Amino acid sequence: MVPITPDQLYEFAYQAGLRGQESMTCPSSYRGYVIPEIFSSGEIPQKLWRVAYAEGLEQYATYMVQGEEDAARDWQD
């Protein structure tokens, strides 16, 4: 398996949250990448994953609410 960078991990976690896949818990490997205990920059992968995953979930929820509001507004027109 290939080591992962913090940016890659963030993007994977964000996309997983956006699609409602995986979980808030950081896996030890993902899509063929090895996730270290800690990155050389000092970042903690578990924290990075939780933040990015939560942001993806939040973006998805915002999208759903806006879609419902748009549908209600269109129905009233």
C-alpha positions in Angstrom: 0.0 0.0 0.0 1.0 3.6 -0.6 1.3 6.3 2.1 -1.3 9.0 2.0 -0.8 12.7 2.4 -2.9 14.9 4.7 -4.5 16.6 1.7 -5.5 13.3 0.2 -6.9 12.1 3.5 -8.9 15.3 3.9 -10.4 15.0 0.4 -11.3 11.3 0.8 -12.9 12.0 4.2 -14.8 15.0 2.8 -16.1 13.0 -0.1 -17.1 10.1 2.2 -19.1 12.5 4.4 -20.7 14.2 1.4 -21.9 10.8 0.2 -22.7 9.5 3.7 -20.3 6.6 3.3 -17.9 5.2 5.8 -18.1 6.7 9.3 -16.7 9.5 11.4 -13.9 7.1 12.6 -10.7 7.3 10.6 -9.8 3.9 9.0 -6.3 2.5 9.2 -6.3 2.3 5.4 -8.5 3.6 2.6 -8.6 3.0 -1.1 -5.2 1.3 -1.1 -3.5 4.0 1.0 -2.0 3.4 4.4 -3.0 6.0 7.0 -0.3 6.6 9.5 -0.7 7.1 13.3 0.6 10.6 12.8 1.8 12.6 9.8 5.4 14.0 9.6 3.9 17.5 9.9 2.4 16.6 13.3 -1.2 16.4 12.1 -3.3 13.6 13.6 -5.1 11.7 10.9 -8.1 10.8 13.1 -8.7 14.5 13.8 -8.3 15.5 10.2 -10.7 12.7 9.1 -13.4 13.8 11.6 -13.2 17.4 10.6 -13.3 16.7 6.9 -16.0 14.1 7.3 -18.2 16.5 9.3 -17.7 19.2 6.8 -18.9 16.9 4.0 -21.9 15.9 6.1 -22.7 19.6 6.7 -22.4 20.4 3.0 -24.7 17.5 2.1 -27.3 18.7 4.7 -27.1 22.3 3.3 -27.7 21.0 -0.2 -30.7 18.9 0.9 -32.3 21.8 2.8 -31.8 24.2 -0.1 -33.3 21.6 -2.5 -36.3 21.3 -0.3 -36.7 25.1 0.0 -36.4 25.4 -3.8 -39.0 22.7 -4.4 -41.4 24.3 -1.9 -40.9 27.7 -3.6 -41.4 26.2 -7.1 -44.6 24.4 -5.9 -46.0 27.7 -4.6 -45.3 29.6 -7.9 
